[in-house]
Amino acid sequence: MSNDIYSQLAYENEIMTERDMQQALHLSKNKVRNMLNQGIIPAVKFGKDYRITRGEFNKWMKASGGKKFEVID
C-alpha cells in the first residue's frame, strides 16, 4: 500500500470529539449535545462524552444531504 492509502485510512479512523463535531457543523455545544442525545448524530457514548470516527461522521454528513433536523432543545 502506498503512503496515500495509509494517510487516508488514518484520517478516516481518526476519533472525533464533541468539540470536533461542533466545529465541523458550526453549531453550539448545546445544539450538538442535543443532537447526540437524540441519536441524530450516530456517535457512541463513552461515560459522559460522545465519540465518532471521522469516516462515520463524513458518511452521516453525506447521507443527511444538508437536510434540516428537528432538534428538541
N, C-alpha and C positions, 0 to 999 in steps of 0.2 A: 504494500500500500504506500501511496505517496504521502508526503507531509501534509498536503492539502486535505486529504481524506481524514487524516488523524486530527487536523485542526478543526474540521467540520464536525467530527464526532465529539470532540472535546467541547465545542461550542454548544451543540445540541444537548449534551448531557450535563451542562452547567446547571447548578441548582439556583433558582431564583428565590429571593426572599420577598416578603410583602412589600418592602421598600422598592425592590426592583420592579415589582408589578405596578406599584403606584407611579413610578417614573415612566414606565413603558406606556401606561394607559393615560397618563396625565390626569390622574384623579386623586382625590384626597385620601388620607389614611382611613377615615371612617367609611367612605364610599367603597373602597376596595375591601375593607374588612366585612362590610355588609354583603358584598358580592360573594366573598369567600364563605361566609356563614350560611348563605342561602344556596350554596352549591352552584352558583352561576359560573364561577371560575373553578375548573376541576383540579384543585390542588389537594394535597394531603396535609392533614393537621398533625403536627408534632408538638405535643404539650399545648401551649397557648399560641404557637406560631404555625403558619402555613408555608409549604414549600411546593414547588413545581419545577420540572426540568424546563429549560428554555425551549427545547424541541416540542414538548407537550403544550407549552404556553403558545408557541407560534402556531401549532395546529389548531388550538382553540380559537386564536385570533382569526385565522383564515376561515375556519368553519363558521364563525359568527358573522363574517362578511360585513362588519360595520353596523349590524342591526342594533337597535336600541334595546336595552334590558330594563325591565321594570324591577327596580330595587326598592325593597321596603326598608325605610330608614328606621 
